[in-house]
Amino acid sequence: MRLVILGAGGYGRTIEDIAGQSGRYEEIIFLDDHNEEAAGVCDTYPEYIDDNTELYPAFGNNESRSEWIGKLKAHGAKICSLIHPSAYVSPSAKIGTGTIVLPHASIGTNVTVGEGCIINMNAVVDHDCLLEDGVHICLGAIVKAGIIIKNNVKVEAGEVIRKI
């Protein structure tokens, strides 16, 4: 299996690291508009779509990541989703396509996570939460029980989201 990562910045390198640890990929390459070491620019992605390739738009901007997931899916690309083995994901949780769950994150009972989300290191999403598409729960953030986080919202590092 091959992984094509769109974006060779910090988040792209994080995806490369987690994907490499997964053992799923024989080859990992980058497409990037501003990196000479990349195999090409992002718009060359159609050349890489095949049955043996997954793609992932590693853009920290939530709206851009969501737009690219839609674009890739519309062209028939397989979208990469990764869950680091040190993360806890409840068996009753639902994780959307293109979502990345980083080390030591915790996703509780009956949580629904949309497409293209980032659950960053040490983040906690408590039971019965809904994270819509493109959400980023940053390092160490906590989303307490029963909360809905709307599309493309970023919950900052260390922030605690609770019902009022």
N, C-alpha and C positions, 0 to 999 in steps of 0.2 A: 504494500500500500504506500502511496505517496501523499504528502501533505504540501499544499501550496499556501503559504501565508502571505496575505496582502498587507504590507506594512512591516518594515524592518526596524522600527524604533523599539523603545523599551518594552512595550506591551507585546510586540511581535517576538522579541527575544524571550519573553516569559512564556509565550505559547510554544516556541521552539523547545524550551527547556522541559515543560510539562509533557509535550508530545513525545519528546525523546525518551523521557522516563517511562512512558506508557508501553514502549516496545511495539506499538502498532505500525510504525512507519519505517520503511526501508530507506526512504528519501524524504528530506524536508528542504524545500526551496522557498525563497522569498521573491515577491514582486513588490517593487517600490518605485515611486516616481522621483525620489530624491536620494537614492542610494546606488552608487556605481557598482557595488558588489552584488546587487540583486540580479536575478536571472532576466529580468525585464521590468517594464512598468506595469502598473496595476491593470490598465485596460487591455493587456495581452492575456488576461485570465481565460478567455474562451479557448485558447490553444491548449490549455491544460485539462479541460474537462473530459474525463473518461471514466469508465467503470472502476478504475483502480486508483482514483485520486479524490481526495477531499480537499476543500478549500476553506479558508477562514480569514475574514477581514479583521485584522488585529489593529483596530483603530480605537483609541481611547475615547474619542468623541462618540457619545451614545447614538446621536442621530445618524452620523455617518456609518457607524457599524450596522445599524438597523437597515439603512438604505441599501448598503452593500449586500447584506444577507438577502434582501428581497430581489436585488438584481441578480445575484448568483443563482438563487432558486429559480428565477424566471428563465434562466439559461440552462436549467437542468443539472446544475452542479450539486454534488454531494457536499453538505456543510459539516465541518468538523465540530464535535462537541467533546469536551474533556472533563473528567472528574478525577482529581488527584486522589491516589489511594489513601492518603491521610485524612481526607475530608469525610465527614459523616453526612450521609444523605438517607433520610428515613425511607424505608420501602414504600411508604404511602405517598411520598412526594412525587410530583410530576415535573420533569425538567425538559424545557423546550430545546429545539434544535439550535445549535450554534451557541449554547451556553457553556461557559467555562467556570468550573468550581475549583478554586485554588487550594493549596495546602492548609489543612486545619480549619477549614470553613465547616460550618454546621448548618444543615437544612433540616428542619423539624417535620413533625407529623402533619400530613395533609397540606403541605405547602405546594403551591403551584408557581413555577418559575417559567416565564415566557421565553421567547426566542431571543438569542443574541445577548443574553445577560452575562454579567461578570459578578461572581460571588468571590470576593478577594480573600486573601489570607486572613485567617482568624475571624472572619465575619460570622455572625450568627443570625439566622432567620428562624424565628420561633414558630411554633405550630400555627396552622390555619391562616398563614399569610398568602397573599397573592402579589407576585411581582410581575408586572406587565412587561411587554417586550422592551429590550434595550436598556434595562435597568442595570446600574452598577452599584453594588454594595461594597464600599471601599474597606480597606484594611481595618480590622477590629471593630467595625460598625455593628450595631445590634438593632435588629428590627423585631420588636416585641410582638406577642401573639395577636393574630387577627387583623393585622395591618394590610392595607392595599397601597402599593407603591405604583404610581402611574407610569406609562410609557416614557422611556428615556430619562428618567430621573436618576440623579447621582446622589447617593447617601454618602456623605464625606467620612473620612477616616475617624474612627472613635465616636461617631455620632450615635445617639440612642434615639430611635423612633418609637414613640409610645402613643397609645390612645389618650386623648385629652378629655 
